[in-house]
Structures are given as structure tokens and as C-alpha cells.
Amino acid sequence: MQIEYILLWTATLILASVISSKLSDKFAIPALLLFLAVGMFAGSEGVGGIYFDNAQLAKSIGVVALIFIIFSGGLDTNWKETKSVVLPGIILSTLGVLLTALITGYFAMRILKFSFLEGMLLGSIVSSTDAAAVFSILRSKRISLRSPLKPLLEFESGSNDPMAVFLTIGFIGLLTVKSMNIVSLIPRFMIDMGMGALTGFLMAKFIIFLIDRLKLEYEGLYLAMMISLVLLAYVIAVFLKGNGFLAVYVTGLMLSQATFPNKKMILRFHDGLAWLMQIVMFVTLGLLVFPSRIVPLIGAGLLITILLMLIARPISVMLCLLPFKMNMRKKAMIGWVGLRGSVPIILATFPFMAGIPHADIYFNIVFFVVIASVFIQGTSIPFVSKILKLDVPLVYRRQYPIEFEKMEGIDAELTDVIVPYNSEVVGKRISDLNTPEKCLIILISRDEKFIIPSGSVVIEGGDVLLVLANKDDLISLQNMLAKLIEEK
């Protein structure tokens, strides 16, 4: 095929995926499902008629895509919200994944007549969750989840993929290497996770050191450098027998807490790159699947999906969260929102590469489980969150035409402050306000419009002041407004 036709199809499929994402917001359909649909629509059994049956290439594309998706997930983590749920999150992302794999694997043995190792392999493949699908659904309904559910689910989903990868590769090894046994997986687990976490930690330190001292002339070069460093984090961990996916997640998580030049630009770039990787990965997997081969497995796939949703996931969550003070409603919600996502489908290509018998059954069952999970659980999440009284209004993040990036040597942050309607500052000019000396009002948001502040501008109730100040001055400003309210 000529390069022009390849570029034509690539551009068309990416554009179709981006446009289809609007349906995600409107009808509460996870974007990943729409991207898969675009690939299936263009595939050999779809209208496009593109024949694609290369599991090795699909796996390679998926691995590269997951590197940047997982890194972006770590980079976008709000550590202030997450640090309080790290311990339960780690238990869910390790022991929880293991329990889910074991329980689901047992059901797979019974339903599909698999051997013990074959059942455990299928359970391992579908053991990880995808919170991104959950929050895209909630966002479309303009709702969120009560604390600590949101940070806990985000942390679990970002950190549980390495465990699923380890279990999948481990059981493939047990099926293909006669000298291996289950006990041998224990030291492998310690090395895999330990070396992956250590590599991620050291790479994050190195990246911060490099960015701080390497003064590049062009901002765009920082983005090119970050791509190379993320790939290096993965490769170095793999060469050291560690988990590459855990390495890139830890790297992103540590960078999310650090302050370094061009951080906001890097964050935006990797957010866009992660979306592109999701589109490429899901469209590729959509092209790889043959829907006619899934039809005979619908019954078994649906039964495994229901057992995974109603038994395997809830039991693993309940057992993992026993030591923590959390009511049953929250535990039930965590158990219900364990949607399957991109990682299971990628892992389902691994048996093809290893020459595992029934590899096509693994892939088609997993593909169906992911779609069924998204449809059944995904569409019901807003309803379940309201029934359990765990839904809260989605916080609207106001967008400003001014950006400020905190750098070394600047003890200030850009923060918005709302002026109460009954505050004494209402009706006063900015020049008459007794604001702290180093507290600067940069912009005023009023009635969806922006006003450039000057000394003569009069403050109105409900104004949102965009303020540049350090923590002490910001607190002084907030206390001043609160004090005025009490005096009235």
C-alpha cells in the first residue's frame, strides 16, 4: 500500500475517533468504547474493509501507547488528595488484583473447561481496572464521587496495571516453561516490583536534575526530551528485570509533586499525547478483532463478566479494605466501578506471541468482557452513585486567559478567591481595599467576563478575584473577607 493511502486512513481514523468523543460527553458512553467501534467499523468485517491480523504489531503498538498513558496518569495525579489513600490503594492494586485474578480464573476453569493455569491466565488478563472510563462517564453527567473514592480509584487504576502485567507474564511462563512453578513467581514479583519502583524513583530524580540544569533554547525541545526520558525509564527497568510500567508510573507520580521549568507545558503535552495513544491503541485493537469470532463466545463471555462484576471484584475489594475505616456504601461503590479497560485487551494479545493454545479464545473473551463491563457497569455508575448517596456535583474549573508557573525563587501562586455577596468590600474600589502588601489582584471574573483590575474598579458580590500571593498573604486575604462577613 502506498504511503499516501496509509496516511489517508490514519488521518481519517484519528479524526473520526476525535469527533466520536463528543458522543461520550452527550450519551455517557466511555470514549474507549467509541474508539474501539471506529476500529471495528473500519476493519475487515466492517465498512472500511481494512484487513489487519497482526497480533505482534498490535501488541507493540499497545505497549508503547500504555507507556505514555500510564506515565500521564502518574503525572496528572493530585498528590495532596492521593497521599491519604496510598496504603489502601497499594493493597487494592496488588492483593486486590491477585484476588480478582484467582476468583475469575476459577470461574473461567469451570465455564470454559480450562486447566488451572489456563484459567488463572484469563483471570490475570482481566484483573486490572480503568478509572478513566469511570470518570469520563461521571463527567458527562456533571457529577463526581465523595472523598476518598475519587483519589483512591484514580490511584488504584493507575498503579494496578503492573500487577496485571506481572501475573499475565508469570502464568504464560508457567504454561510454556516446564521448569517454572508458582513458588518461583514470589522472588520474581519482588524483583519485578522493587526494581520497577526503584528505576522510576531514580529516573524522576534524574529528569528533575536534567531539566533544572539543561537550559534549552527552544521550549519544544523539552517535550522531545521528555518523550525520550519516559521511554528510557521503561526500557531501563525492563533491562534490569523490573516492571517497566511501574517505573513510568512512579516517574510520573514523582514529577507531579516536583517543581521544574515548563511543567505546565509538559503536563498539557502529555495529556494530549495520552489521548492520541488511546486513540491509536483502541483503533488498532478494533481493527484486530473479528466480530464473527466473538459471537460463539457471547454466552460464556457474558457469564464471566457478570461473575467478575458481582463476585470477583466486590469480594476482593471487601477483603482488601477490611483494615480500613470505610462504610459499606463506599466499599460497594469501589467494588462496582471496577470497569475493565485498555490493559486487558493489550494483555490478551500476549498469548498469541507465546504460542499458548486457545489464544484466540482468550482475546475474543477478553474483548467481549471489556465491552460488556463498560456497557453494564458504565451506564449504571451515575445511578448507583446516587442510590448509595455518594455523588457530589462536579467542581467546575474556571479557565483563565492568564497562566502562571511556579518556579524556583518565586514564593507565590496564582489562586482564585470568591468575594461573598455580603462582604464589606462590595461597592469599594480596589484602591480602597486593605489587601496584604504582596498580594496582587491580577484579574477579575464577573458574569462570565473578565475585567482587568485598576484602582478605580469597584468590587461586586460574586466576583472571582485571580490573586497572585504567597500562602501567608493569601490566608490573610481570606481571613479578612471572612472577618468582614462576621462583622456585618
C-alpha positions in Angstrom: 0.0 0.0 0.0 1.3 3.4 -0.9 2.3 5.8 1.9 -0.4 8.3 0.8 -3.1 5.7 1.4 -1.7 4.8 4.8 -1.6 8.4 5.8 -5.2 8.9 4.5 -6.5 6.1 6.6 -4.5 7.1 9.7 -5.8 10.7 9.5 -9.4 9.6 8.8 -9.5 7.1 11.7 -7.9 9.6 14.2 -10.3 12.3 13.1 -13.3 10.0 13.3 -12.2 9.0 16.8 -11.9 12.6 18.0 -15.3 13.5 16.6 -16.9 10.4 18.1 -15.7 11.6 21.6 -18.5 14.2 21.5 -20.9 11.3 21.8 -19.1 10.3 25.0 -20.0 13.6 26.7 -23.5 13.6 25.4 -24.6 10.0 26.0 -22.3 8.9 28.8 -20.5 6.4 26.6 -16.9 5.9 27.5 -14.6 7.2 24.8 -12.6 3.9 24.7 -15.7 2.1 23.5 -16.2 4.6 20.7 -12.6 4.3 19.7 -12.9 0.5 19.5 -16.1 1.0 17.5 -14.2 3.2 15.0 -11.6 0.4 14.5 -14.2 -2.3 14.2 -16.2 -0.2 11.7 -13.1 0.2 9.6 -11.9 -3.4 10.0 -12.1 -6.4 7.7 -15.6 -7.2 8.7 -16.7 -3.6 8.7 -17.4 -1.0 6.1 -13.7 0.0 5.7 -12.6 -3.5 4.9 -9.1 -3.0 6.3 -7.7 -6.5 6.9 -5.5 -6.5 10.0 -4.5 -9.7 11.7 -1.0 -8.9 13.1 -1.2 -9.6 16.9 2.6 -8.9 17.3 2.2 -5.4 15.8 -0.9 -4.7 17.8 0.9 -5.7 21.0 3.9 -3.5 20.2 1.6 -0.5 19.5 -0.3 -1.2 22.7 2.9 -1.4 24.8 4.2 1.9 23.5 0.8 3.5 24.0 0.5 2.2 27.5 3.9 3.6 28.4 2.7 7.2 27.7 -0.9 6.6 29.1 0.4 5.3 32.4 3.1 8.0 32.7 0.4 10.7 32.0 -1.8 9.1 34.7 1.0 9.4 37.2 1.9 12.9 36.1 -1.7 14.1 36.4 -2.1 12.7 39.9 -3.0 15.3 42.6 -0.7 14.1 45.4 -2.3 16.3 48.1 -5.6 14.3 47.6 -3.9 10.9 47.0 -1.4 10.7 49.8 -4.1 9.8 52.4 -5.2 6.8 50.4 -1.9 5.4 49.2 -1.9 2.4 51.6 -5.4 1.1 50.7 -4.6 2.0 47.0 -1.5 -0.2 47.0 -3.3 -3.1 48.6 -6.1 -2.9 46.1 -3.6 -2.6 43.2 -1.6 -5.7 44.3 -3.5 -8.0 46.6 -6.8 -6.9 45.1 -5.7 -7.6 41.5 -4.4 -11.1 42.7 -7.7 -12.0 44.4 -9.7 -10.8 41.4 -7.5 -12.9 39.1 -7.8 -16.0 41.2 -11.6 -15.8 41.6 -12.2 -15.0 38.0 -9.7 -17.7 36.9 -11.6 -20.3 38.9 -14.9 -19.3 37.1 -13.1 -19.5 33.7 -11.9 -23.0 34.5 -15.5 -24.1 35.1 -17.1 -22.2 32.3 -14.6 -22.7 29.5 -13.2 -26.1 30.7 -9.7 -24.6 31.0 -6.9 -26.1 33.1 -5.9 -24.4 36.3 -3.1 -22.4 34.7 -5.2 -21.5 31.7 -8.0 -20.2 33.9 -5.6 -18.2 36.0 -4.1 -16.7 32.9 -7.5 -15.5 31.7 -8.2 -14.2 35.3 -4.9 -12.3 35.3 -5.6 -10.7 31.9 -8.9 -9.1 33.1 -7.8 -8.3 36.6 -6.9 -4.6 36.2 -9.3 -1.7 36.2 -9.7 1.6 34.2 -10.9 4.5 36.3 -10.5 6.9 33.3 -13.7 5.3 31.9 -15.5 5.8 35.2 -14.7 9.5 35.5 -15.4 10.2 31.8 -18.9 8.8 32.5 -19.4 10.8 35.7 -18.1 14.0 34.0 -20.6 13.6 31.2 -23.3 13.6 33.9 -21.7 16.6 35.7 -21.2 14.6 38.9 -18.3 13.3 40.9 -17.7 10.9 43.8 -17.3 11.8 47.5 -13.9 11.7 49.1 -11.9 9.5 49.3 -13.4 7.5 46.5 -12.2 9.6 43.6 -8.4 9.8 44.6 -8.5 6.1 45.7 -10.0 4.9 42.4 -7.6 7.0 40.4 -4.5 5.8 42.3 -5.7 2.2 42.2 -6.3 2.2 38.4 -3.0 4.0 37.7 -1.0 1.6 39.8 -2.7 -1.8 39.3 -1.7 -2.4 35.7 1.9 -3.5 36.6 0.5 -6.3 38.8 -1.8 -7.5 36.0 1.1 -7.5 33.6 3.3 -9.4 36.0 0.6 -12.1 36.6 -0.1 -12.4 32.9 3.5 -12.9 32.0 4.0 -15.2 35.0 1.2 -17.6 34.1 2.3 -17.6 30.5 5.7 -18.6 31.8 4.2 -21.4 33.9 2.3 -22.6 30.8 5.3 -22.6 28.5 8.4 -23.3 30.7 8.3 -26.7 32.3 11.0 -25.8 34.9 8.9 -23.0 36.3 6.5 -23.3 39.3 4.2 -21.0 41.2 6.6 -20.6 44.1 9.2 -19.2 41.7 6.9 -16.3 41.0 7.4 -14.9 44.5 11.1 -13.8 44.1 10.2 -12.7 40.6 7.5 -10.5 42.0 9.8 -8.9 44.5 12.4 -8.1 41.8 9.8 -7.0 39.2 8.1 -4.5 41.5 11.1 -3.5 43.5 13.3 -2.8 40.5 10.5 -1.1 38.7 9.7 1.3 41.6 13.5 2.0 42.2 14.0 2.7 38.5 11.0 5.1 38.4 12.3 6.9 41.6 15.8 7.4 40.2 14.6 8.4 36.8 12.4 11.1 38.3 15.3 12.5 40.2 17.4 12.4 37.1 14.8 14.1 35.0 14.3 16.9 37.5 18.1 17.4 37.8 18.4 17.5 34.0 15.6 19.9 33.3 16.8 22.3 36.1 20.3 22.4 34.6 19.9 21.9 30.9 18.8 25.4 29.7 17.4 24.6 26.2 16.9 27.5 23.8 13.6 26.2 22.4 10.7 25.1 24.6 9.6 22.4 22.1 12.9 20.5 22.8 11.8 19.9 26.4 8.9 17.9 25.0 11.1 15.8 22.8 13.5 15.2 25.7 10.6 14.1 27.9 9.5 11.5 25.4 12.9 10.0 25.3 13.3 10.0 29.1 9.9 8.3 29.6 10.9 5.6 27.1 14.3 5.3 28.8 12.6 4.8 32.2 10.6 1.9 30.8 13.5 0.3 28.9 16.0 0.5 31.8 13.5 -1.1 34.2 12.9 -4.0 31.8 16.7 -4.5 31.2 17.1 -4.6 35.0 14.3 -7.3 35.2 11.9 -4.8 36.7 8.4 -3.7 35.7 8.6 -1.0 33.1 5.0 0.1 33.5 5.5 0.6 37.2 8.7 2.5 36.5 7.0 5.0 34.2 4.0 5.4 36.7 6.4 6.1 39.6 8.3 8.5 37.4 5.2 10.4 36.5 3.9 10.3 40.1 7.1 11.9 41.5 7.2 14.5 38.8 3.6 15.5 39.7 4.9 16.6 43.1 8.0 18.4 41.8 8.5 22.0 40.6 10.6 22.4 37.5 10.7 24.7 34.4 7.9 24.3 31.8 5.9 21.9 33.9 2.5 23.1 32.8 3.5 22.9 29.1 4.8 19.4 29.7 1.6 18.4 31.5 -0.6 19.7 28.7 1.6 17.9 26.1 1.5 14.6 27.8 -2.3 14.9 28.3 -2.7 15.3 24.5 -0.2 12.6 23.8 -2.0 10.2 26.1 -5.3 10.8 24.2 -3.5 10.2 20.9 -2.1 7.0 22.3 -5.5 5.9 23.5 -7.0 6.5 20.0 -4.2 4.7 18.2 -4.3 1.8 20.6 -8.1 1.2 20.6 -8.5 1.7 16.9 -5.7 -0.8 16.3 -7.4 -3.3 18.7 -10.7 -2.6 17.0 -9.1 -3.5 13.6 -7.6 -6.6 15.1 -10.9 -8.1 16.3 -13.2 -10.2 14.1 -16.7 -9.7 15.4 -17.9 -13.0 13.9 -15.4 -14.9 16.0 -16.8 -13.4 19.2 -20.5 -14.4 18.6 -20.0 -18.1 19.6 -18.4 -17.0 22.9 -21.1 -14.4 23.9 -22.7 -16.7 26.4 -19.5 -17.7 28.2 -18.2 -14.1 28.0 -21.4 -12.6 29.5 -21.4 -15.2 32.3 -17.7 -14.4 33.1 -18.5 -10.7 33.0 -21.4 -11.0 35.5 -19.3 -13.1 37.9 -16.4 -10.7 37.6 -18.7 -7.7 38.4 -20.8 -9.3 41.1 -18.5 -11.7 42.9 -14.7 -11.4 42.0 -14.3 -7.6 42.2 -16.6 -7.0 45.2 -15.1 -9.8 47.2 -11.5 -8.7 46.5 -12.4 -5.1 47.5 -14.2 -6.1 50.7 -11.2 -8.2 51.8 -8.6 -5.6 50.9 -10.4 -2.8 52.7 -11.2 -4.7 55.9 -8.4 -3.0 57.9 -9.6 0.5 56.9 -12.4 2.5 58.4 -14.8 2.9 55.4 -18.5 2.3 55.4 -20.1 -0.4 53.3 -21.7 2.1 50.9 -18.2 3.3 49.8 -16.8 -0.2 49.6 -19.8 -1.3 47.5 -19.2 1.7 45.2 -15.5 0.8 44.8 -16.4 -2.7 44.0 -19.0 -1.7 41.4 -16.8 0.8 39.5 -14.1 -1.7 38.6 -14.5 -1.3 34.8 -12.2 -3.2 32.5 -10.3 -1.0 30.0 -7.4 -0.9 27.7 -4.9 -3.1 29.5 -6.9 -6.3 29.5 -7.2 -6.1 25.7 -3.5 -5.5 25.3 -2.6 -8.3 27.6 -5.0 -10.6 25.6 -2.5 -10.3 22.7 0.3 -11.8 24.8 -0.8 -15.5 24.5 -0.6 -15.2 20.7 3.1 -14.3 21.0 3.8 -17.1 23.4 2.1 -19.7 21.3 -0.5 -20.5 24.0 -3.3 -22.9 23.0 -6.7 -21.2 22.7 -5.0 -17.8 22.3 -7.9 -16.7 20.0 -10.4 -17.6 22.7 -8.5 -15.5 25.3 -8.5 -12.5 23.0 -12.2 -12.8 22.0 -13.4 -13.5 25.5 -11.5 -10.6 27.0 -12.6 -8.2 24.2 -16.2 -9.1 25.0 -15.7 -8.8 28.7 -14.3 -5.3 28.3 -17.2 -4.2 26.1 -19.8 -5.8 28.4 -18.2 -4.3 31.5 -18.3 -0.8 30.0 -21.9 -1.2 28.9 -23.3 -2.7 32.0 -21.3 -1.0 34.7 -20.5 2.1 32.9 -24.1 3.1 32.1 -25.2 2.4 35.7 -22.5 4.2 37.6 -24.3 7.6 37.9 -27.5 5.8 39.0 -25.6 3.6 41.6 -23.7 6.6 43.0 -27.0 8.4 43.6 -28.6 5.3 45.2 -25.7 5.0 47.5 -25.7 8.8 48.1 -22.0 9.1 47.2 -22.4 11.5 44.3 -21.4 15.2 44.6 -21.7 18.0 42.0 -18.7 18.1 39.6 -16.5 21.0 40.6 -16.3 23.5 37.7 -12.8 24.5 36.9 -12.8 28.1 35.8 -10.5 28.8 32.8 -8.5 32.0 32.8 -6.6 33.7 29.9 -3.6 34.1 32.2 -1.2 31.4 33.3 1.4 31.3 36.0 4.0 28.7 36.5 5.6 28.5 39.9 9.4 28.4 39.6 12.3 28.3 42.0 12.9 31.7 43.6 9.2 32.8 43.4 7.3 32.4 46.6 3.8 32.9 45.1 1.0 31.0 43.5 -2.0 32.1 41.3 -5.3 31.4 43.2 -8.9 32.4 42.7 -10.9 33.9 45.6 -14.6 34.4 45.6 -16.0 37.7 47.0 -19.0 36.9 49.3 -22.2 38.8 48.4 -22.5 40.2 51.9 -18.8 41.2 52.3 -17.9 44.8 53.3 -15.6 45.1 50.3 -18.6 45.0 47.9 -19.0 48.5 46.5 -15.5 49.6 47.3 -12.8 50.4 44.8 -9.7 48.1 44.6 -7.5 51.1 45.7 -9.5 51.3 48.9 -9.0 47.6 49.9 -6.7 46.8 52.7 -5.0 43.9 50.9 -1.7 42.5 52.1 1.3 44.3 50.7 2.5 41.4 48.5 -1.0 40.2 47.4 -1.7 41.3 43.8 -5.1 41.1 42.1 -4.3 40.0 38.5 -7.8 39.6 37.0 -11.5 39.8 37.9 -14.1 37.3 36.6 -17.6 38.7 36.6 -20.7 37.3 34.8 -18.5 35.1 32.6 -16.5 38.1 31.5 -13.0 39.2 32.5 -12.1 42.6 33.8 -8.6 43.9 34.0 -8.3 45.4 37.5 -7.3 49.0 38.2 -7.5 51.1 41.3 -10.9 52.6 40.2 -12.6 49.2 39.6 -15.5 48.6 42.0 -15.8 45.2 43.6 -19.2 43.4 43.3 -20.6 40.4 45.2 -19.8 37.1 43.5 -16.7 38.5 41.8 -13.9 35.9 41.4 -10.5 37.5 42.1 -7.5 35.9 40.5 -4.8 36.7 43.1 -1.0 36.3 43.0 0.2 35.8 46.5 2.2 33.5 48.8 0.4 31.3 51.3 0.6 33.7 54.2 -0.8 36.7 52.3 -3.5 34.5 50.7 -4.6 33.4 54.1 -4.6 37.0 55.3 -6.8 38.0 52.4 -9.2 35.1 53.1 -9.4 35.8 56.8 -10.0 39.5 56.1 -13.0 38.6 53.9 -14.3 36.2 56.5 -13.9 38.7 59.3 -15.9 41.3 57.4 -18.7 38.8 56.8 -19.0 38.2 60.6 -19.0 41.9 61.4 -22.0 42.7 59.2 
